[in-house]
Every structure is written in C-alpha cells, then in structure tokens.
Amino acid sequence: MLQTFHIIGISDSHRLFFPPEVETVIKRGTVFSGGKRHHEIVASCLPAGAEWINIVVPLETVFERYRDHTEIVVFASGDPLFFGFANTVQRVFPEAVIRLYPSFNSLQMLAHRLLLPYQDMCIVSLTGREWNGLDKALIEGEALIGVLTDREKTPAAIARRMLEYGYDNYQMSIGELLGNEEQEQVRTCTLQEAEEHVFRFPNNLILRRTEARPRLFGIPDKEFCLLNGRAKMITKRPVRLLTLSMLALREHSSFWDIGFCTGSVSIEAKLQFPHLRITAFEQREEGRTLMEQNSRRFGTPGIIAIIGDFMETDLTSLPRPDAVFIGGHGGKLIGMLEKIQPVLLPGGVIVFNSVSEESGRLFREGIGRIGKEIVESIRIQVDAFNAIEIMKAR
C-alpha cells in the first residue's frame, strides 16, 4: 500500500494562516496527526469528523496506526526536515510519498527577532541528545551557536555546564514560545543570569561569542594538576603529541585512554579532536579528581572517566573504541590486550608507550596473540628521562 504524507510545518501562533495549497490539503484530509500542542493550535481548522493520531512515545504505536491509512496529514514544528518529524517518517516509511510544507524553524525565528544574520551559525540539537554537539562547538570556538533545547537540557543547565568548563565568553539569547502572540518572549543575558532563571518551554537559544578563548596545542606539562605534584606521573608534551599523531584520531570516533593518571592524553585529544567520544580508565581513585580538575581547567567537557581495575571493568555498556592508547597496564599488558580485542572496532588501532625492553617485548607478544601487527614504532627521549618507544598496532 503506497502511502502519502502531507507534513505541514507550523509555529506556536494561534493566528493561523495557510497558503491556498495547504488549505486544500487540510480541507480534503480525513486523518491528521501531530503532538498535543499542535492539536490545540489547529483543532479549529480540521474538517468535521477528522481522525487525530496523537504523536506520543512509544512511536512504534503511532506508526502502527499510520500503516492503516493511505493518506495522512501531519502537523510538525517549523521546518519538519530541521531535526524534525519528516526525517523520522522518511526513515520508517522509505517508500512513502512525502509532500512537505515547511515554515520557519525556531532558530530562524529567534535570529529574525534579534535581527541577527545567521548564515554562519553552527546548529546544535540537544533535544533528546547528549552534550557532544555543544561540547564540540564550544571547544572549536564557534562564534555563533544555535541550540535546540529540551526539558532537561534547559538554558539554565546549558549555562551551568558552560560556566563549569570555563566557557564564559558567550552571551545567551533565549526565545520562549516563539510565534505565540500572547506569550512569546525573547531576552538576552549573561550566562550567570541564565543559570539562575527558569525559562518557559518550548524554548531555544543562540550563543554569541564575546571574545576568543585560547585553544592550546601541546599543553605545557606544568599547567596540569599532577598526581601528588610528581612531574614524572604525566605523559610529557612531546611524547603526548607524537602519541596522538600515531593514533590518527581525526579518522576515528571513539577513543579509549587506559591508565590516564592526570588525564593529559585525553584532554589533549579532546582539544584537538573535539568530535571524539573519549572514555578514560584509571585504577587510582585520585585520578577522578585530577580528571575533573584538568578538564575544567582546559575546557574539555564530555570525557567519561572510569575508576577501577580495567581487568575487572564491565565494558559491555561503553562505546566501542576504534582507537586505544595504553598508558598504564599494572603488569597485566597481555591480558589487557586480550580484553580489548573483542570490543575493538574493525580497522581500530592500539598505541602503547613502552618505557622498558620488557614492556616492549610483552606488547609485541600480546599483539601477536590477538592477531594484529606492529605497523610503526618510534623512540623518543625527553630531557633526562628514559627513552620511550611509541608502538602502533593495527
């Protein structure tokens, strides 16, 4: 059965105006769908006897009802292709005919209210999503960031996270109930002010950078909070940068840092490759505080820090890696490699910094056991410290 979806974008305006083409679609329709808020807005426009399918979770129940009809008129917010319901319909009903009648999306409307040119705006959706997109935009220092919010990732929560990681170099403009003639409000404030305010939902926001924040490349070792102040307990800057070079993280998406100690490798990786999902492991409890302190100091939110013996850690719920760095192994290097092998994604790489001939021998033996090979090896010595062999396996 070939289905046709007419998907109509609307705002929160109760003064409805539709072009003649859309009016004809509504007049001829018999089955309509949308969220509760959409129904409240358009109910007076629907023909007598119209059937309404409310869009609620679980969505599969909604889709089952859709399958009983050949033609459905769907009301959605703004531009239904802009993080909208039309994308879902395309995915679930790939053979269906879709006729789209978009309106302005909410970030366009907010930019219009602010008289703000938005052609270069970086768009981030936090609606039902994790923080990754916003973290990436902040680390990269985007000058203009448009953010779609939800009931948990509110403007106040966003402001709080930005301040926690030192991104106080932005001004926030928030649009509440855009399009609603009686309740719409747009306000511009500092992050400190936004953190203390409760904004009405639905809302969205635009962040405007007030000044550039330094983004270090090769963080000086002395800038990190160290384990008990011990300068030896950190991967030195030249070694760190060479290690990241061998990991080739630009072409990977999920990075594991095993034995992170101060967090220097994870933090440097996040600054240079903010698209990465980083999971960092450390046996010492002190590592938790060090990662928190250093992440805040250098503005790298989103690093997942796991404390405990890696060999006893349940890995099943973690993002599978396609790049792994082993900075500490506690004498369990071969067992560690054998535990990594089943979860390493195809084409994944493992890099190890060997500080002795024995550890280098163990790494080669372990790599052979899991059916991989050493593809690159470089020795480097920093100051009076022992030479380190950086080894890469694929």
N, C-alpha and C positions, 0 to 999 in steps of 0.2 A: 504494500500500500504506500504510494508516494504521498508524502505529507508536505504541506506548505505552512511555513511560519511567517506571519507578519509581525515583526518586532518593532515596536514604537517607543522611541525614547522620550521621556517627559522629565520635567523638573518638579520641584515641590510647589509650583504655582497652582493655586486653585482657580485662577482665571484662565481657563483652558482655551487655547486657540490651536486648531489643527488646520493644515492646508487641505484643500478640497480632496486631494488624493487620499489622505489619511481619513478624512471624514467618511469617504465612501467605504473604505476598508472596515471601519467601525460599524457603520450602518448595516453592512451586509454580514457582519460576523455573528456567529452563534455561540462560539466557545472562546472565552477570554481567560487570560492568566496574568499573574503578577504578584507582587508582595502585598501584604496587608495595607501598607501605606499607599501603594499605588491604587488599590481598590477604593480607598477613601477619597482619593483625588478624582478618579474617573467614573465612579459609580453612576453619577447623574447622566453621563454620556452614553451609557450602554443601552442597547435596544431591550425592549421588554422580553422577559423570558430567557435572557442570556445566562449561559452557564459560566461560572467563575471557578477556576482552578487556582487555589492559593499556593504560592511558591514557598514552601517550608521544608526544613530538613526532617527526615532524610529525603534527598532529592529523587532517589530512585522511585519513591512512591508517586511523586509528581510525574516522572517520566512514564510510568506505567499508565497513568491516566491520559497522558498525551497520546500514547500509542492507540487509543480507542478512537481517535479523531483524525480526519484527513486535513483539516484546516484549523489553525489556532492563531488568535491574535494575542500577542504578549506585550505587556507594558513593562518597560525597564527604565532604569535611571539614566538620564543623559544620553551618551553615545553607547549603545549596547555592545559595541566592539572594543570599548575602552575599559579593560578589566571587567567586562560586563557579561550579561547573561547570554548574549549572542554567541560568545566563544564556547560556552557550555553546550548550547544547542548544536553548534557545528560538530563538536566532539562526540556527543551522544547520538545524534541523528545525521551522520555524514552524508546520507543520500537525500536528505530533505531539501526542498526549495526554500530559501530564506529571502524574504523581502524586508529590507531594512529602512527605517525612517528615523534617523538619528536626530537628537537635539544636542545642545552644548553639554559637554561633560562638566562635572562640578569644579574641576581645577581651571578649566577655561572660564567658567562663570566668576570664580574668585579673581582670576587675573583681570577680567573685564572690570570688576568692581574697583580694583586697585589701579586701573589704567596702566597695567604692567605688561610690557612686551614680553611674551613668554616663548618665543620660538627656540630659545636655547635652554629651556627649563628641563632639568633632569626629573623624570617622573618615577616615583616610588609608591608601590601599594603595600600597605601594612594590613589590609583588610583580610583577616584570616591567615595572614602570613607571618613568618618570622622577621627578625630585625635585619637580616643580611643586606637587603637592598639599601636601607637607610645608612647602615654602617659603612657600606662601600662608598656611597655618595659623600658622606662626611669625610672619610679618610682621603678621598680623591680631591676634596676641597671644592666641590661643585658650587658655583656662585649662586645658582637659583635652583631650589629643590621643591617640587610639588609633591605633597604627601597625602595619600588617601588613608584615612584612619578607620578604626572600628571601636567597639565599646570597651575594649581592653587597652589597645594602643591609642590612647587619647592624646590630645595636645599636651596635657599636663604630664602624662607618662613619657611622651617623646622629649619634652623639655627637660625632664628629670634625668633621662638617660644621656642626653647631650651634655648637660652640665657635669654629670658624673665622670665623663670621659674628656672633659676639657674643651668641648666644642661650644664655647660661649660667644663665638664670633659670628653669630647669626641673629637676625631679628625674625620674629614669627608673626605672620598674618593668618588669622583664623576666620573661616567663613562658616556660620551656623545657619542651618535651614535655608540654604540658598534657593531663591526662587519663590519662597513663601512670602507673600506681600506683607503680611502682618507680623511675622516673627523673624524674618531674615536679619542677621546682624554680622557685620564684618569689623574686626578690631585688630590692631597691630600693637604688639607689646614685646617686652624683653622676655627672654626665656625664664628669668626669675619670676616675672609676673605670671607667665603662662603656667608655671609649675604649681602655683597656688590657686588657680582658678578652675572652676567646673564649667565646661562648655556644653551647650545643648547638642544633642545628636539628632540627625546626622550632621557631621562637620568635616571639614578638610582644612589643609593649611599649606602655606607657601613659606619656605625659609629663604631669607635673603642674606647673603654673606656680607658682613660689615667690614671685615679685614681678613687677609690671608693668614692661615695658621702654618707655621713651619712644618714640613714633612721631611723628616730626616732620612737620609740614605746612608746606612752604615753608622748606627748609633754608637757614640763613644762608650766604651765599657764602664767608665766611671760614672756615667749617667744612670746606670741601673741600680736599683736596690739589690744588694748582694746577700747571699746566704752567710749569715754571721760576719758580714763585711769581708769575706775571703775572696780576694781577687782571682784566685785560681779556679773558683767554682763558677765559671762562666765560659761559654764558647767565645773566644776572642774575636774581635771585629773582623780581621782579615779571614780567619777560618770560617766565621759565620757567613760572610758574603760569598766565599768560594763554595761553601756547602750549599747555599741557596742556588747558586749558579748551576751546580751539578744536579740539583733536584729538578731544574727546568719547570718551576711552578706555574709559569704563565700558561702552560698547556695542560695543567692538571686542575682538579676542582676540590678534592678532599685530601687534606694533609694531616698526617699524624706525626707528632713530635714526642718521642718516647724518652723520658728522663729529662724533663725540661728545666729543672732546678730554678733558675731565675726567670725563665720564660723568654730569654733573649732571642732564640731562634724563631719561636712562634711569633713574637712581637715584630721582629724584623720582617718576617714573611708576610704578616698581615698588612704592614705598612706598604710594602712594595707590591703585594698581590692581594688587594682587598676583596677580590671575588672569592677567595678561598674559604672553605669551611675547615676550620682548624680544631683538631682535638689533641690536647696535650696531656701527657701522663707523667706523674711524678710519685715516687714512693714516699718521700719525706713530707710530713704534714706542713712543714714550714713553706713548702712550695706553693700552697694555696694562697697564703698571704703575699708572697713575693709576686705571684702572677697577678693578683688583684692590684697591688701597688704599682707594678710596672705597666700593666695595661692601662690604668688610669693616667699614669704619668705621660705615656706616649700616645694616648688616644686610639687604642685598639680594642674596641668592644667586640664581643661575639666569640672569643676564644673559649672553647669548652675545656675546663681543667678538671682532670680526674685524678684523685689522690688514692694511692694504694699500690700494692704489688701488681704489676702488669700481668704476671703469670696467673694471678687469681682473679683478674678483672673479666667480667662478662662483656664480651664485645658485640653481642648479637643486636643490641638496640642502637649501636653507634653508626654514624655514616661510614660506609666502607671507604678505605683510602685508595687513591691511585698514586700517592707519594708518601713515603715514610722516611723519617730521619731517626736514627738510633743514637742518642747522645749519652745514654747510660744503660747498662744492662745487668748490673749486680751479679756478674758471674754466670748469668743464665742466657748467654747470647744465642746459642744454638736452639734452645727451647723457645726463645722469643721469636726467632725466625720461623720456626715450625708453627707457632701460633699465628703469626702474621700471614703466612702463605694462604690459608683458606679464605681470608677476607680481602686480600689484596686484589683490586680490580685488574682485569686484563690490560696488559701494557704498563702496569704500575712499576715504579722504581723504588729502590731502597738505597739509602745513603748512610754510611757508617763512618764515624771518625775514630780511627784506631790510634791509640796512644802507646801501643807496645807491639812487638813482634808477635807475642802470644795472642793478643786480641785480634790482630790481623789474620793470623792463622785460623782462629776459631770462626771468624766471619767467612773466610773462603770456604771452610769446611761446611758451615751451615748453609751457605748459598748453594753449594753443590747438592746438599741433601734435599733442598726444596726445588731442585730442577732449574735454577737460574744461573746466570753467569756474571762475572765482574766485567763491566764494559769500559770502565775508566777508573784510574787511580792517580792521585796527585799527592806528593809530600810537601808539607809547608811547615816552616818553623817561625815562631813569633818571639822576638826578643830572646830571653834566656830560657824560655820554656822548651820542653821536649818537642821534637818534631812530631807532627801528626800526619797520618796518611788518610786522606779522604777517599773512600772507596764507594763506587756506584755499581749497583747490580740491577739488571733488568730481566 
